[in-house]
């Protein structure tokens, strides 16, 4: 692509269950198909040289789903992380840094350990950061940052008037990364669903009717083309 690429793309990977139902499959099979799409899109984004990509994989609200579906999703995370270990050299060649993004409380410890290993082993790879949002909620993320700042005020390190937007950004899971330029949601839904509420303040949003398992690299290419055709004024004229 000859035009400017978005530095940070956020993906709300929606529609796995509905896709599966339409195919006469179980919801778990839909999540497996969605995981395959995630791999494909992640690799394509790395090849393009996207600086950061964030994939909304499991929200804090998703714990309300049937236990069998939650267990299937956790097993998909395990399988992906084990596969990432097997493909460590290939991911290193792509310059892919993996980053867990979400609350740790309530998550299976073995999955957290796998994420920690993948993150530490890829820390030196700086071409593309892949944020995987698991047990994630945008409001909780902002609250976490604000609480840290409140503690600093309480300890006398800061005055309330000293607090800046940059300080809040520095306390988010995406600290040091650019804000989201392009947000893509699949399956025809048009809402944020508590995803990266701070970081998407000036994001261009593209809502795709296809369910996530049907989303292909050519669709990402088209979303980026739409992004490139928009005038981004950030409140100016």
Secondary structure, 3 states (H helix, E strand, C coil): CCCCCCCEEEEECCCHHHHHHHCCCCHHHHHHHHHHHHHHHHHHHHHHCCCEEEEEEEEHHHHHCCHHHHHHHHHHHHHHHHHHHHCHHHHHHHCEEEEEECCCCCCCHHHHHHHHHHHHHCCCCCCEEEEEEEEECHHHHHHHHHHHHHHHHHCCCCCHHHCCHHHHHHCCCCCCCCCCCEEEECCCCCCCCCCCCCCCCCCEEEECCCCHHHCCHHHHHHHHHHHHCCCCCCCCC
